[in-house]
């Protein structure tokens, strides 16, 4: 069996690599890649009705595996304006089961919620919805979308979330339930570009490597096809709650963020990234979506390897 992920892409534009080849059903938004679900090497979960799964045996050819949830929970309707689309799933395996956090909202709205679903196998249709984890309204400090579960090196659970307005937050979770440890959890803001709206930053993902926690975020605007200017930035901290700084020492709470991937050639608006260690290739994989300039701005799955420089900073290859 041949797997896709080598050290570098053969084609390169400016300072950034092209995505590795992905064929088949790859029209995704907000992807997260999980290895080994049901014995399948690669499974991608993504935004859709309600949440779609795509699988691959080689990391190249992807086919639809159906919906994760058997149906859209009725409570979604309070947040989705009737669309019943779930955004930005975050999936990981802990304590004998898969945990999937996701968000429901409508575009440009602060009336949002983050939900949780669990499954023992991770297979399509086996996920059981566990209801709301956190919600937000127009007067809320934060926007309750784009969730990510971080389990730190001490085994503590954190929900990382947020978008635009006042930036990215995190709060402690109860590992037994996957929900907040109290009705009024302590919120820690970990990234923000400005103190004024629209403050375009979202899609936070924290990856632990060595002695650091790496906070990947997306700057600017998604979902505009060929006019999208989404781009991926990173900062790091020795503590899960920060402070996070970029390669130049600028805090991510003050607009810092070292570029990881930006628009180049036909790869437009790469963003909403996650990082997965692939045991088969032995590589860290950067997974994201982008808009294909060769196909009139169609959204596509992007995968690149991450290399780490001598100072411990990531570079897409």
Buried (B, 14 or more C-beta within 10 A) or exposed (E): EEBBBEEEBEEEEEEBBBBBEBEBBBBBBBBBBBBEBEEBBBBBBBBBEBBBBBBBBBBBBBEEBEBBBEEBBEBBEEBBBEBBBBBBBBBBBEEEEBBBBBBBBBEEBBBBBBBBBBBEEBBBEBBEBBEBBBBBEEEBEBBBBBBBBBBBEEEEBBBBBBBBBBBBBBBBBEBEEBBBBEEEBEBBBBBBBEEEEEBBBBBBBBBBBEEBBBBBBBBBBBBBBBEBBBBBBBBBBEEBBBBBBBBEEBBBBBBBBBBBBBBBEBBBBBBBBBBBEBEBBEBBBBBBBBBBBEEEBBBBBBBBBBBEEEEEBBBBB
